[in-house]
Amino acid sequence: MENLEFKIVANRHQAKYRQRNISSEYNVQETKLTNKDALDGKNFYDGFSIFNAAKKRHPALCSIYSEMLNSEHIAYDLFVPLRHNLTFCKNVLNDFMGGCIKSVDKTSVIDSNENIKIEFIYPYDINILNNPTINVYIEYTHKDNTKGIIGIEVKYAQFGFQIVDHKRVDNNNKQDAVYYHIAKESNIYKTTSLSKLKGVVYRQIWKYQMLTESMMLKYNEEFKHASLILLYPKDNEHFKQTGAEYAETLLTNDNKFKTLTYEEFLISCNRHCPNTELENWIDYLQERYIVRN
């Protein structure tokens, strides 16, 4: 499906979901909930304390509560439930990580708090890297008994971004120097790849990869493995194409970078689902996020 076509279809899908399951009323745009519905948590699955997790990160009303196409809220819907069954989480992730995960840790090494963090702010060079966050951060124990980290960036109807002003160009040039430094230290890219990574097509994925690699470089005694997963609907052709092209910039791809569709994720969730509570959650995800014409 072409990028604009997918965005139109996804918009229509979310509007219909709102009409069926939330309310006939909306706030200016068909995919924006009223303030009342937003504050009642209607943009999230009603279970696993997902809305409470979002409120801890965003105590005041903001777009994550009301924008139905917002991929940030989708990260909460997809991954907060995995905190409640770490064996289930391990089994699902192992389908895409080649079975390398021995266990998903309950608490994280980085701050001794709850693992499976949503909208995680990376501590590495926080004053240098612009907005050093990623949608999902997970620590695990590898089968070789060392620790590893997985960064997951969740997309939905987006298809890239454009540099729109000179100030952003200047900021990007400063960031590029930091990213180049981390890229060379990590030694995961082909030499010929570095010059094209800063382009608007790849720089977003490059940023997330460098944030994940920087964690392993800074905390090299704690972590021996680092991976980035790009998660998107199968009909979002932009990320399908961009992900495949980006993978070609790597020297090797031994779990360094993975692309994963919502559909593949949900198939795995169904395969390993241990109880009715999680089955109901999977059914919701299918209805809410899998776009059908």
N, C-alpha and C positions, 0 to 999 in steps of 0.2 A: 504494500500500500504506500503511495506517495506520501511524503512528510505532511504536507498541508491537508491532504485527504484524511490521514490518520488523526490529525488534531481535530478536525471537524467531526469525525465519527466518534472520537473519544469524548468530545464536548457533548454531543447528542446523547451518548450512552450515560454519562453522569447526570445530565438533566433528567433523563427518564428514570434513573435510579432514585433521584430526589423526589420526583413526583410519586413514585410507587411506595417508597419506604420512609420518607422523612416528612415532606410537606409540599403542598402545591405552591407555597409562597417562596419567594427568593429575593435577593438583595441586588437589584439592578441587573446583574448577569444571571443567566439560568443556572450556572454552576457555582454560584456564590450563595451560601446559606444566610438566612436572616440572622441578626444578632442573637435572638433568643435561641434558635436552633444551634448556632455556633457555641454559645455559652453552655448549652445542655450537652455538648459533646457529640452531637449527631454526625459529625464528620469522621468519627472513629467507630470501630467495632465495640459493641457493648459487652465487654468481658475482658478478663485478664488484666484489669486495672490499666488499660491502655490510655484512657483519657487522663487518669491521674498522673501517669508517666509524662504525658505531654504538658500538663499543668505545672509540673515541677520545673520543666525547662522554660515554659512560657506562661508565667502566672497571670499575665494580662491578655485581653482579647487581641488576637492578631490573625494574619491571613491563614495560618496553619489550621485554625478552627473553622474557617468559613469557606476557603477555596477548595473545591472538590477536585480540581486538577493539580493541586499542589503536591509534588512528589515528596516533600518533607513529611507531611502527615501520613503518607503511605508507608514510609519507613517504620513508623510506630505500629501501624496495623499489621505489617508483615513480620516484625521481629520482636516486639515486646512479648508476644505469647511464647516465644522460644525460651525465654527466661524461666518459664514455669515447668519445663521438661527438658533438661540439658541432654539427656540421652536421645530424645527425639531430635533436638537441634543437631547433635553430632551426626546422627544417621542421615539427616537431610543434607548437611554440608558435605559429608563424605561422598555423596553421589557426584559432586562436582569437583571435589578436591582429591580424587583418586584414592580415597580410603586412607589418607595419611593421618587423620585425626584420631587420637587415642581417647581423648575426652575434651569436652568444653568446660572450662573452669567456671566455678560459681562466682568467684571474686577475681578481679583483675590485678595483675602484678603492678601495673602502672600507678594505681592509687588505692589499692586494697578495698575498693568499693565494688558495687555490683557490676558484673560482666554484662556483655551484650549492651553496649551503650548506643543510644540514639542521639544524633546530632553531636557527635563527639568532637571536642576541641582538642587538637593535638598540642602537646606541650612544647614540641621542638621548634625553636626559633620563632616563637609566636609573634615577636615584634618585627620580624622580617617578612615572613610569609603572610600574604594578604588573606584574611578569613580562612585560617587553617582548620577547617572542619570537614567532616565526612558524615554521611547519613548514618552509617552503622559501623561499629568497631567491636570486634570479637577476639578474645584471646583463647588459645587452646593449647593442650598438650599434644605434641606430635608423637607418633609411634616410636620415634627414636628417643623419646623421653625429654626432649628439649621443648621450649615454648615457641609458639608462633602467634602471629596476629593476622587477622583478615579485615580489610577495609571494604565496605560495600557501599557503592554509590547507586541510589535508586532513581530511576527516571520514569516518566510516564508519557506525557504528550509533547514534551520538549523536543526540539531537534537542533541542539547546538546554541551558540550565542555569537554575537558580533561585537567587535570593538567599536564604540560609537563616539568616543571623544579623545582628545589629545592627552588629557590627564590620565585616562586609563591606559593609553599607549605607554606613557612614561612609567606608570606603576608596573605594567607588564614587563617592560625592559629591565627594571630593577629586580623583579621576581625571577626573570629568566636567568640572571646571573646566579641566583641561589639555586634554582632548579638544575642548571648545568653542573654546579658544584656537586650537588647530591647525586645527579645522574652519573657523573664520572666516578665518584666514590663507590656507588653501588655496583657499577660495572655490569649493568643488565642490558644495555642498549648496544646495537651495532653502531660503529663510529659514524657511519653515513647517515644515521637516523637523527642525530641531535639537532641538526639545522632545521628540520621540518617539524619538530615537536612543538615549537613555539607558535606555529600557525593556529588560526582560530579553530580549525577542524579538530586538532589533537590536544591543544593545550589544557583543556579541562581534565581529560583523562590523565595527561602527563602530571598535572598538579596532584591529583589524588594518588597516583602511583608514587610520586616523590614524597608525599606526606607519609605514606605507609613505609617506604624504604627508610625515611629519615628516623622513624621510630626504632627500626632495627639497628641503624648505624649509631644512634645515640645510646641506646640501651642494649649494646651488643653482648653484654654478659647475661642479660635476661632472655633476649629473643634471638632465635637462629633462623626463623622463617617469617616471610612477609608476603602477603598476597593481596591483590585487588580484584574485586568482582564488580562488574558493571551489570546491573539488573534492569531490564526494560521489557515492555510488551513485545511479542514477536513481530507485530505489524509495524513497529516503529523502525522503519528502514534506515533512518539516519544512524542510530546507534548500532544496528546490525552491521552496516557497512563500515562505520568508523571504528567499531571494535575490532573487526577483522583486519582492517588496514593497520591499526595501532599495534596489534599483536605481531605484525611483521617487522616492527622496529626493534623488537627484543632479540638479544643474542640467542637465548633459548627461552622456552616458556614452561619451565618446570614449576607449575602452580604460581607463577608470578602474576599472571593476568588471566582472568576468566570472563567470558561473557555468559550471561544466564538470562533466559526469558522468564517472565511471570509464569507462563504456561509450563515450562520445565520445572520451575520451583514448586508449583502446585501439584504436579504429577508426583514429584518426590515426596511432598508432604502427605499426599494420599497413600503412597506406598508404605510409609513408615508410621502412619497415624495410629496411636495406641488407644485412643478413647473417643467417646462421643463428644466431649467438650471441644476437642480439637477438630473433630469432624464438622461441627457446626461452624467453627471459625473458618475452615477451608471452604465450606459452602458459601459463606459470606464473601470471601475473597473472590471466588469464581463469579458471583453475581455482580459484585461491586466493580471489579477492575478488569475483567476479561472482556475486551471490546468485541462486539459482534455487530455485523452490518444489519 
